[in-house]
Amino acid sequence: MTTRWVHLFRGPWARGGVKHSIAVAACLLALYTQAMFRVPSRFLFILIPYVSGALVFLSVVLLVNHLLRGVREDDPARTVFRVAEQVSGVCVRVFVLYSLLLFANAALDRTTAEPREADVVEIAGDSLDLGHIPFRWVALRPVEDPGRVERVLLSPVDPSLWAGEPVLLDVRSGFFGLPWVARISLDDVRQGRAILERNPTSAEGWKLLIKGYALRNKIAEGTDATVEYARLYPADYDWPETIAKGLGMAGHCPEMYRVLEPFIPRRTDYEFYVYVGHALACMKRAPEALVFLEKARALEPENWWADYEIGYLYFDAQKFELARPFLARVQKARDIASVARDLDTIEKIISFKRAREGAKK
C-alpha cells in the first residue's frame, strides 16, 4: 500500500500537481504586476480567457494522466492531451512574459506623471482558475476622447469607484512607449465644481476643489480657492492653516502668506505667528518676519519653534553672532543633528573672524 502511494506521488499526479501549482503562482504574480503597472490595452483582456482555460486544463491533466496511465505514450488520446498541455503552457508563459514587459516598462520609466480626466463607465470582476484567482477591472471613458472606452485592472490601492464617477488618471509615458496608469484617484476638481454649481457656498464643494487642485499641482488655482473659502468661512481656521502649511513645506511661501494674511487681524496664537513669520522669512521680508516671531516668543518663551525660525533667519542672513543664542536654545531643547552641525559651523566662523581681527591688530 505504501509503495503504491509513493509511486503515485512520484508519478503523473506529482508532475501534474507541480505544473499546476507553478502555473497558478506565476499567473497570480503576473496578475498583481499587471494591476500595479497597468497599460490600457485590449490584448490583456483577449488573453485572460485563454489563460483561465489553460489553468483549468492543467488542473484537469492530473485526472487525465491518472485515467490514461495504462495507455501507450504514442496513443492518439495521449498525443492530443500532450499537445493541449503544451498549448496551455504557452498561454501561461505569454501571460507571464507580458507582465514582465509591463514591469520593465514602468520600472525603467523616468517620465513624470500627466493627469488625465476620465469617467467610470463600468466596473466588473472575473477570475482565473475557476475562481481561485479573482480580479476586478474598470472601463474608463477619457474626457479628451469620449468615443473611446479603455479597460484597466484595478489594484488593491485604488479607491472605491462606481459607474459615472469622475476620476483622475496619473499616466506616465513608459520606457518602451507603452503609456501606463500609475494611479487612479477621485477627480475632486470636477466633483467640487459640480457641487458648487448647485450650491456656490458649499464648504465640502470648496474643500474638494482645493484638494483636487493640490493633486494636480495647480498652486495658483488652489490658493485662489483657499482664499475664497476663508472669505466664506472666516471662523474656520483649521482648513486654511492646513493648506498654508502644505504650501510652505513645498516652498510656495508667497502663496502660504496669501492664505494666512486674512487671519492676521483675528488670530493671536503662537502657531499662527510662527507660520506667518516663516512665510515672511522665506519671502526675504526679514524685518516683518521678526515682528511675528518675537510675538510668538513672548507668548511661549519656553517653546523652541520660534527660536528655530529666528535662528535660521539670522543664519541665512550670515548674522552668525545673532543666530548663535537662538540655535543654542533649540539644541538644548531638542538635540537636532542639523542644528548641532550649524552651531559648530557658527563657532568656527566666529573663531576665524576673531583670529583675523586679532592678526590685524
Protein Blocks (a to p, Z undefined) as FASTA:
>chain_A
ZZmmmmmmmmmmlmmmmmmmmmmmmmmmmmmmmmmmcccdfklmmmmmmmmmmmmmmmmm
mmmmmmmmmpcfklmklmmmmmmmmmmmmmmmmmmmmmmmmmmmmmmpcbdcdddddddf
bdcdddeehhiagcdddddddfklmmbccdddddfkbccddehiacdddddebjnlpacd
fbdcddfklmmmmmmmmmmmbmklmmmmmmmmmmnopaklmmmmmmmmmmmmmmlmklmm
mmmmmmmmnopamlmmmmmmmmmmmpccfklmmmmmmmmmmnopmklmmmmmmmmmmmmm
mbmklmmmmmmmmmmnopaklmmmmmmmmmmmnopaklmmmmmmmmmmmmmmmmmmmmmZ
Z
